[in-house]
Amino acid sequence: MYDAAGPFFGTLADRLVYDRAAEPLLDRLGGPLPETGRGTAAAVEELLRVGTATATASAGPRFFHFVIGGSTPAALAADWVVSLLDQNAFVKASSRFADAAERVALDWLRQLFGLPEGWGGALTASATFANVAGLTLATHWWAERHGADLAADGLAGLPRMPVLATGLLHPSARKALQLIGHGKDTAEVFAGPAALGRRLAALGGAPAVIIATAGEPNAGAFDPLADLADLAASHGAWLHVDGAFGLFAALSPRTAHLTAGVERADSVAADAHKWLNVPYESGFVLVRDPSRLGAAFGMPGAPYLPGPDDPRGGFGLLGPESSRRARALPIWATLAAYGRDGYRAMVERHCDLAGYLAAVVDAAPDLERLADVPLNVVCFRYRPPGLSEPALDDLNRRLAEALLDDGRVYAGGTVHDGRAALRPAISNWRTTEPDLDLLVSVVRDLAAQLR
Ligand SMILES: *Cc1c(COP(=O)(O)O)cnc(C)c1O
């Protein structure tokens, strides 16, 4: 592993993001379960042989699909420490070290995003689990308002929980609603805060949950958080913010207006494995009233387990998971290594790179930008003259597929305002302008082949 790391990082910036030619190597993973093992070195060598050839270079600078950060050197080294020490970050009784690191990591994250003192939370595997955690807390609050004990009795006998959102609502939040038992289709979607406010008024004071999105993946758009916080305050609703990557707008004075109001939310979900550039899996939920966590996530008693208020308790009783790896260590290490300034500089560099790509697109007669670029996502399409809208959609859909097969750069396709488009997101600390120049030239290259 140690020997393989150097060559892997040495070539990461220049290798194909995905090498289809290496795909047959994947067959080497198969075969029947070995009756007799081949030994540690042989097994790990085989894994490295297959893995270094077939892995997606999503940790490299030219992966613009989804929103996927890489790993900073400090975060990666700390992630290796996680495996070295193999702590169970369940409770203090299993690891005082992991518990202490998680307390500090959560508080540093709170400070990083400018959230008020007194907030708490838990580290989760992802923003999806952070959405589950935040919306679970919201559901407990809502059930309490109906005089019910959700932890003991579940949703039985309760009305449907009103969930209000805008068109920016992310599928992950819907998945969270689906997991908790509200159903993925229960969220009512409104065009904006005014319409959402009318619905809240019509509910006549019945408790409701608002899900706001801070940074959606198509173009990086934001709900007006301050307006939604006003509505939540005046109607007594719970405000949950899904800021998986968009929360990082708070780090720069240039973009902090996008997240203004988040400090008035009740729960905030975000990812560390995206823009913090920490290895997978790493997300977190931050909540205004951490005293609610134990009631929602404590485990029904067993004589050998600490209770939620036990001095030997910990985050396994304050979040959705029980046994868990010490995912605080990479967060702690990367924040300790680079600090608030380092992260502000990275976010600003990525926004500058998005602005650079937007300017290249705007200056190109054959490219068309389809949305504003408030943050780090650039939504555009290839648009040669003389093609009808259906032909442009078809071409751009095939272009997005071709990019993934080509592998020199990765950028995903989407449909924005009814038009097929590409939506590269810039969130890797290694990315530079030449990587974006390459993206544009590969787009042109493949589009010419497809036509
Ligand atoms: C990526 C993303 C999620 C889901 O994050 P996972 O880490 O994949 O669970 C949720 N919401 C938004 C806005 C996202 O961009």
The ligand as a MOL file (V3000), in Angstrom:
LIG
                    3D

  0  0  0     0  0            999 V3000
M  V30 BEGIN CTAB
M  V30 COUNTS 15 15 0 0 0
M  V30 BEGIN ATOM
M  V30 1 C -24.7790 15.4990 -2.8660 0
M  V30 2 C -25.9920 16.0630 -2.2410 0
M  V30 3 C -26.7450 15.3230 -1.3180 0
M  V30 4 C -26.4460 13.8920 -0.9890 0
M  V30 5 O -25.1830 13.7360 -0.4970 0
M  V30 6 P -24.5760 12.2700 -0.2390 0
M  V30 7 O -23.3090 12.5620 0.4220 0
M  V30 8 O -24.4390 11.6380 -1.5870 0
M  V30 9 O -25.5480 11.5280 0.5900 0
M  V30 10 C -27.8110 15.9360 -0.7200 0
M  V30 11 N -28.1530 17.1940 -1.0290 0
M  V30 12 C -27.4810 17.9430 -1.9150 0
M  V30 13 C -27.9070 19.3340 -2.1810 0
M  V30 14 C -26.3770 17.3840 -2.5560 0
M  V30 15 O -25.6810 18.1190 -3.4520 0
M  V30 END ATOM
M  V30 BEGIN BOND
M  V30 1 1 1 2
M  V30 2 1 2 3
M  V30 3 2 2 14
M  V30 4 1 3 4
M  V30 5 2 3 10
M  V30 6 1 4 5
M  V30 7 1 5 6
M  V30 8 2 6 7
M  V30 9 1 6 8
M  V30 10 1 6 9
M  V30 11 1 10 11
M  V30 12 2 11 12
M  V30 13 1 12 13
M  V30 14 1 12 14
M  V30 15 1 14 15
M  V30 END BOND
M  V30 END CTAB
M  END
